[in-house]
Amino acid sequence: MKVPYIHLGLQHQHIKKDILKSIETLLDNGQFILGEETKKFESRFATLCGTKHALGVANGTDALFLSMLALGIGKGDEVITAPNSFLASASSVALIGATPVFADVRDDFNLDPVKVEKAITAQTKAIIAVHLTGRPAPMDELCALAKKHNLFLIEDAAQAIGAKYKDKVVGSMGITGCFSLHPLKNLAACGDGGVITTNDDKIYQHLSKARNHGLKSRDECEFWSYNSRIDNLQSAILNIKLNELDKWNNRRREIASIYQDKLKDLDLILPADKSHEKAVYHTFIIQTSKRNQLQKFLLEHEIETKIHYPIAIHLQEAAKYLGYKKGDFPITEKQTDFILSLPVYPELNSEQVNYVSKKIIEFFK
């Protein structure tokens, strides 16, 4: 039995006709940039997150970049984030002209607030809380830290669309929430896309111009800015996919539950929700000291896995100028040697999930 890590084509099988009809409508009416589909998508996304505003942008990296730009973060400022995330969490800080500063994580892959507070200096302007793997970061503690030290708290919710922390949806607790709609995400465009959420009217008004050259009307430019608009075509596709999001996230949670049940007695660490969390399992990451051997064994049985991520950001070539070295973030670095992502996309059937579980049990026993 073959179990690919991801199969993007399967997601569109039962919604393809609706997507093609929507695309045909756009081809006929010519609304390709900032049209009605985008307005509809932004309104629905804001409702999903429980925020006043949502703004479609070109990608998740731009969501982070433009958020910091709107907050006045730049040269001489420091922004604290996690070293185990996808590199855009840190690269967006560097691209804005500020300095990325890292703090180690807990066993659940999310920022450790104790380590974050130790990293705060007089130059710290913001914290980027990454909801890694689709599991909410410890927002009560991070919100308290941000308030105590007068910092902005930005949510990098790229992997966590629809996840909940207590009674709040991710993206609603920081000054902005930043989402990716990359094809691998829980809510995926057919190409790139991103969203910024906020409850702040002034930030929303600024971002509405900042994503569109700084234009306040067709002919008047208020300030120089970037071109980072979500395509109306992608918005149309996403409006159809939004109807499926709860079902897809629930299926991810079902698959995670099967893994948790079948693998619970093995010599490995499994992810699990805390009572106040509702994770959406963008990835299902197990930890084992036999990671490399297990990955090879599974591949021999046609089960594809991935590692998210094998090299921590502070040890990347691009981050050398920051002066970090191996050993600075021991939990993150240990995890890079132990982590393995199992297939968890909604289109997996139960036979495939059971096969993956069976082979992992076979490996250990």
N, C-alpha and C positions, 0 to 999 in steps of 0.2 A: 504494500500500500504506500502510495506517495502522499506526503504531507508537506506542501510548500510552506515557507514561513508566511507568505502573503500571496493572495490571488486577487488582484484588483478587479479583474474582469467580472468575477462572480457577483460583485456587489451591484452591478448595473443590470443584471439579467431581467429582473421583474419590474424595473423602473425605466428601462431603456426607451420604451414607446413614449412615456411622458416626457423624458428628457429631449428626445428628438422632436417632439411636437413643440416644446418650449423653444428649442433652438430655431425651428422653422418660423415660429412667430417673430422672433427677434430678427431673423434674416429679412422678413417682410416689412417690419416696421422701422428697422434701422437704428434702434436704440442700443447702441453698443457701449456707451460711456455714461456712467452715473444716471441710469434710467430708472424706470418704475420698479423693475425687478430688484435693483439694488436698494431702493427705499424700502421695499417690502421686506427684503432679507434683513436689513439693519433693524427694522422695527421688531421683527420676530426674534432676532438674536438678542436684542435688549430685553425682551420679555422672557426669553429662556434664562438669561442670567440674572434677572431681577434688577436691572440697572435702568437709569433714565435714558441713556444713550448707547448706541453702538455704531461704529463707523467702519466700513469696509476699506481695506487697504490692499496693497499688492501682495504682501506676504507677512509671515509672522515676525521676521527680522525687522521689517519696516515698522511693524506695530510697536516693537520695543524702542527702536530708534526715534520714531516720531513722538512717542510718549515722553521720552527723556528730553527731546528738543522742546516740547511744549512746556516742560517743567523748568526749563532754563538750566539744565545740567550740561556741563561742558568742561573746558580746560581748567585744571586745578581741582576738580571735584573727584571724589571717589564713590564708587557704587559697589556694594557688597552683594555677591551672589554665590551660587554653588559651583564647585569645580567638577562635578560629575555629570553635568547637564550636556545637552547638545551645545556646540561651541557658540551658537548665536546668542545665547544668554550673556556671554562675556564679550563677544566681538562687537555687538551693538553698542556696548559701553565704550569700547575703544574707538569705534567709528565716530561717536559723538564728540570725541576729544577728551573724555574723562578716563579715569584709571580703574580697571576692573580689580576688585579686591575679593579674595575668596575666603570662605569659612567652611569648615568641614561639615559633614552631614551625619545624620543618625542612621541606624540600621535600616530604616524604611526608605532611604535614599534622599530624604528631604532635609533641608537646612536645620542645623542644630542651633536654636536661639542662643544658647550659652556661648557657643563659638562665634556667633554673629556679633554679640555684644562686645566680646573681646577684640573684634576687628574694627570697631568703630573708632574713628579719629576725628579731629577737628575739621578734616576735609571731607568727611563722609556726607553725602547729599541724599543717598537713597539706598534702599534694599530691594533687590529683585528676588522675590520668593518664587521658586520654580516648583510647580506641582508635578514632580517627575513621575513617570509611569502611569499618570492618570490618578494618582493618589494625592489628596490635598495636603499641602504643607501645614505646619502648626500655626495657623493664622492668629489665634488669640495671643500667643506669645510674641509673634512677630509684629502684630498691630500694636501691642503694648510697648515693644521696643521702639518702634517708629515714633509713637507719640512721646515717649519719654525723652528721646534724643532729637525730637523735631526733624524727623526724616520723612521723605516720601517712601511709601511702600507700593511697589509695582508688582503685579502678579504676572508671571510668565506661565500662562495656562495653555500653552501650545499642545500639550499632551492630555489635557483634562477637560475637554468640552463636556459639560453636563455633570461633572463631579460635584459633590456637596461636602461642605464642612459644617457640621451641626445643621442649622436650618438655612444656610446660605449657599448659593451656587458660586463656584469659583469664578473670578472675574468681577465680583461685586464688592469685594472687601478692601481692595487697594485703591489708590487714587486713580489708577487705570488697570485694566485687565488686558493682556495681550495674547492673542490666539493665532495659531497657524491653521490654515485649511489645506495644507499640503496633502497630496493623494494618500499618504500613509496614515493620516490622522483619523480620529473617530468620526468627525464630520469633515468630509474630504471634497475639495473641488476637483475638477478634471484638469488639473494644472495647479498653479500657485494661487494663493489668496491668504488674506489675514483679516483680523478684526481687532479693533480697540473698543473696550467698554469703559464707561465712566459715569459717575453721578454728578460730575462737576460741569456746570453749564459753560463756564468760561473756557475750560480746557476743550470741551466739545466744539465750541465755536472756533477756537484757534485751529484745532485739528482738521475741521471741515475745509479750512483754507490751506493748511499746511500740506495736506495730501494732494492738493490740486494747484501747484505752482504759487501758492499764496494769493490766489485770485479771490476777491470778494464779489466780483461779478464777472461776466464774460470779458469785459474790457478793462477792468480795474484791478491792479495788483497791489496788495497791501504790504507784502514783504516777499523777498526771494525765498523760494521753497522748492520742494521736490514734486515729482510726478509719481504718486503711489496710490493709484485708484484701483479698486477691485473691478474687474471686467463685469459689465452687466450680464454677459453670457454666463460667467461663473456664478453670479448671483442667482440667475434663473435655475441653474442646475442645483445649487445649494438649497433653494426654496423647495425643490422636490425632495431632496435628501433630508431636509429638516423633519419631514413627516416620518422618517424612518429612524431618527436618531435614538429615541427612547428604546425602541425595539432592538437596535444594534447594540446599544450600551448594556441593556439587560442580558443580551446573549453573551457578550463578553464576560459579564459577571457570572453567568451560568457556567461558562467554560472554566473560568477561574475557580469556581466552587468545586467542579469535578476534579480538577488538578489538586486542589487543596485536600479533598477527601481521599483521593486515591494515593497521593504521595506523602501523606502526613507522617507515616512511620519510617520514612527513609532518612538517611544521613545527609540532609540538605535543609536549607532555610527557605521557607515559602513566604510569599507576601500574603498579608491578610488585613482586612479592614479593622480599624478600631471601631468601637461602638458609635462614635460621633462622626464617622467618615462614611462616605459613599464613593468608593473609587470606581473608575470606569475602565481600568485595565487597558490602556493604550498598549502597554506591554505587560507581560506576565514574566517576571524575572525571578528565577530561582538562584540560590547561591550554594556552591559546593566546591571543595578543594580539588575535586576530580573533574572540574569543568572541561578541560581540554579533551580528556579521555571520553567523557560523556558526549560531548559534541561530535567527536569522531564516530563513536558508536552509533549515535542516532542517524548521522548522515549515511553510514553504511546500510541503515535500514530505511533510507529514503525519507528521513524526517529532517527538514531544514530548520536550523535555529540561527540566532544572531547574537551579537554581543553589543549592548548599549550601555557604556561605550568603552572600548578597550584601552584608550589613552585618555587620562584625565586632562582637563583643559589647561591646568597650570603646568603640565609637562609637554604641551604642544610646542612645536618650533616657534609658532607665532607669538607665544606668551613668554618667550625667553627674557625679553626686556623687563618683565615684571619682577624678575629676581627670585622666583620660587624654585624650590628644588625637591627632589624625591624625598619623602619622609615628612613633608610639611603638613599633609592631610592624610593621616594614616588610615582612617576608615574608608575614605574615598579610594585610596590606592589599594587597599586590601580587596575592596569590592571589584575593582577592575580585573583582578585575577580570579574571582570566584563567580561572577555573574554570567547567566545564560538566559536568553529570552526565548520562551517557548511560543509556538504559534497560538494566537488567541483571537484571530479575526472572526467576525460573526458568522461567516459562511462556512466555517468548519462544521462538519457533521459529527454526530456523537460517536460514530464508528472511528473517525479519525482521532478525536480527542482521547478515546479509550485506547487506541493503538499507541499514541504517544505515551500515555501513562503506563501502559503495559511494558513498553520497551525500556522506559526509565527504571521501572521496578526490576525488570530483567537485568539491567546493567548493575544495579546495586546488590541484587541478591544472587 
